Amino acid sequence: MACWADGMTLGKTFRYQGEKRLDFILSLAGKESPEVTVVSSVTSLSTYDKEKITETYGNLVVLDPSTQGALSGYGVPDSLPFDRAASFLACRYLFKDKKCTVFDFGTTLTVDLIGEDGSYKGGAISLGLRTRFKSLNRYSRTLPLVNIPSGEVLPGKNIRTSIEAGVISGIMFEIKGWMEINEGGLAVFTGGDAIYFAKRMKNSIFVVCNLVLMGLAIIAGDYVKKNDR
């Protein structure tokens, strides 16, 4: 996923799920001419990729396994993946001086706790919504692959509705449990299934769909400020 940003104002987002990552990044070049490009990746970019991106865009900030510790100046643990670190930075910016519990609903469900002073208090990783449904089907010989229910989820009366209840209610219990641990904090939802669970919450929560991109925009902005001095 990519976007252009003017400060903290995000422009149109672009999504890509193929294997040709470099081609996707370079294909965006004709649309804008940014002061700095921030690339966050769970796998290391090759020297060739970095050179090609730099040739096209100029200033480049790479956040990948080869640059662990790159965000240490932000008070982010070195072990925290860069996508979660970016969410942490964005949430700290949006909800300054507020205790927060950040839930990212994707392939995995990640939880990150932020203190009132903006410090990182720890987090958790578990299976995401779709991953749970697929895992039950894959690792059991008898359980079917169940689609995500759109309506109310009640205690199951058969195999299908029992799976729905187990998965959806299980995640809801996790949400409530982490909110109790970080008692008094704001609940911030992000990721692909954020709205799905936000609709099922009785408590007030904040949904920020592009929290990671906002965090990367902060990093880009700080790079510009630092190099303008």
Secondary structure, DSSP 8 states (H G I E B T S, - for coil): -EEEEETTEEEEEE---SS-HHHHHHHTTTT---SEEEEE-SS---HHHHHHHHHHHSEEEEESGGGTTTTGGGT--TTS-HHHHHHHHHHHHHTTT--EEEEEESSEEEEEEE-TTS-EEEEEEEE-HHHHHHHHHHS-SS--------S---S-SSHHHHHHHHHHHHHHHHHHHHHHHTTT-EEEEESTTHHHHHTT-SS--EE-TTHHHHHHHHHHHHHHHHHH-
